[in-house]
Amino acid sequence: MSESTSSSAHNIFPIISPLDKQSFANNHQVVAHHYYMDLTTDFKNKILVGYVDVTFEALIDRPSHVVVDARNLVIKQTKFLYKKHHKHSEDNINEQQHQEHELAFRVFSKSEVAQNGYPSVYGEPLSMSLTHEAVDLEAGNFFVVRIFYETTHESEAIQWLEPEQTLGKVHPYLFTQCQAIHARSLLPCQDTPSNKITYSSTIRTPKPLVAAMSAIKQWEDVSTHINIYHFKQNVTIPSYLIALVVGALESKEIGPRSTLYCEAEVLEAAAYEFSETEAFIKAAEEFLPPYAWGRYDIVLLPSSYPFGGMENSNLTFLTPTLLAGDRSLANVVAHEIAHSWSGNLITNSTWEDFWLNEGFTVFIERRILARLSGEEYAKFHAQMGYSHLVSSINHYKEINELQYTKMIPLLEKCDPDDAFSSVPYEKGFNFLYYLADQIVGSIPRFEKFLYHYFTVFCQKTVNSAEMKKCFLEYFADVEKTKEIDWDSWFNVEGDLIVKNNFENTLNVAANALCEKWTSGAEGTFAKSDIEGWSSTQLTYFLDILLSNDKPLNVQKLDETYEYSKYTNSEIRFGWQMLAIKHKYEPVKPQVVAFITMQGRMKYVRPLYRELFKFDAELARSTFQQYKGFYHGIARKMIEKDLQ
């Protein structure tokens, strides 16, 4: 029964969780521990159909209801299945064991959400009554609720691709993206990082499509007219790490614990590009606890994927823009591997503490790079990262949203996607590097703290205050810890309050060449100026030219170095941003070609913004023509950028 209630309390609009400002879940009263999903992929109607069994624990006596987050889902029926003595959920429970009772439920509408002052991205919360006479719960009881539902075309977590949107052009494809608060449009759930869950699933796909998830495959049955896959994730994760991909996937082993999945057309190229995966894992294990997840598999997704990578447990998602041909962009894999500890094993308890996920991850990523490519290379990446931080800060200044330049922004009634930028990554990294280098005075000793940190908070959530306490207790003997201005680091808007020194030999030539180009004096330039430079150095040169406000002859720059001919995505992006800034007319078709062949937000959002300043009509018309190509998250953010 839909919209019916069995108690007056059931009519009350749910309050935001006291544990998370972006969730309606009452997980302070009734907390989810396990999800079992039984879903069928319907490519004709572009929906997932089935049910989810949620194992809850009552934290109080006789809770009147349980609230889960939902958005753009069709909720068909809810049932109380049974009480149990432990939290681990058995999949496909024999029907005879059930003590089934239909539960009254209510899905609160979009208008009710808006009337209560919350953004539409928070969704339409689902409240289920627990006042049925047969449901008698005491604190500590575990129980299972089954929710029958379907996704819809508006379910932002899922992108359905037509065959022509794939490389093979024969079969359709789907993938999910749940970070930050989009899991609620994949399944009704307590969509908050403030508590962590295990999950399992049975997925049915039409032949010959293959399914993979952010979990370990237990078995598959491809003997009938459909393919059936069963997955299980036994390590606790936040809901945003639940992930599914279905497509004409081929596979290849690229390491002793890593399989690559992608379309056949790019399998060999991707296998070469990501062949350093095991080396990255081993480098991380030199200073962190052992890798806890067993498998580390990778999916290379179609070009509309909106991120560089996503650290879905056991199954990292990657963008095809990383296929540079020389492994120069494979540091993204090192970043996602670092998330296996920071974010996945230990998770920020709220989205305001997102820097704990990303700052620690960038720090670990660069320690991996330092081990494999040297300290100079790691410092070079840190210097490039700082330039990206400055760019993000300048953007937020332009749109008068300086609150998002804080390391801990206040996200009251905000979409956490709005705060997504280089700030939590690079401000967080710079803070940790400051602690390691200027306070502790020893990177190796700080690495030992990381081992301690990931041991203490393993499979838990953490906030900034808890991280601070852990750090100060570990370094109680270090007098300089008294110098740390924690409040300013956490809460001051704008640039860093203390700068780090990332001087390195790799940037010397690029800095000198930049000075030569921007000095105003006539100079002699030749292709030999950049002979022998790595793609990372070429990108850095573009970055520092972009941050320089002096006049620049970009036509001469392109004629000399032929930047417009590069296919490396980072170089292509840097060149186009520089050329647009200097109103270089010939770059317009290059920009349009680039932003309509891939949907990675790191590239398309800044390029759309700069193109809009240069030629607003071209930016708008391009987006209108191609907006169906972009993932829903990217489409939403580009629309905001072009308002």
PyMOL commands that set and color helices and strands:
alter all, ss='L'
color gray80, all
select helices_A, chain A and resi 8-11+95-97+110-115+120-122+163-165+183-185+239-241+264-273+277-285+320-322+331-338+351-373+375-398+402-405+416-419+422-440+443-456+464-474+479-483+486-491+505-518+527-530+535-546+554-561+563-565+569-581+585-595+601-614+616-626+632-641
alter helices_A, ss='H'
color red, helices_A
select strands_A, chain A and resi 30-42+47-58+65-68+73-84+101-102+105-107+126-129+142-151+158-161+173-176+197-206+210-213+216-221+226-237+244-247+250-255+258-262+297-300+309-310+315-318+347-348+461-462
alter strands_A, ss='S'
color yellow, strands_A
deselect
rebuild
show_as cartoon
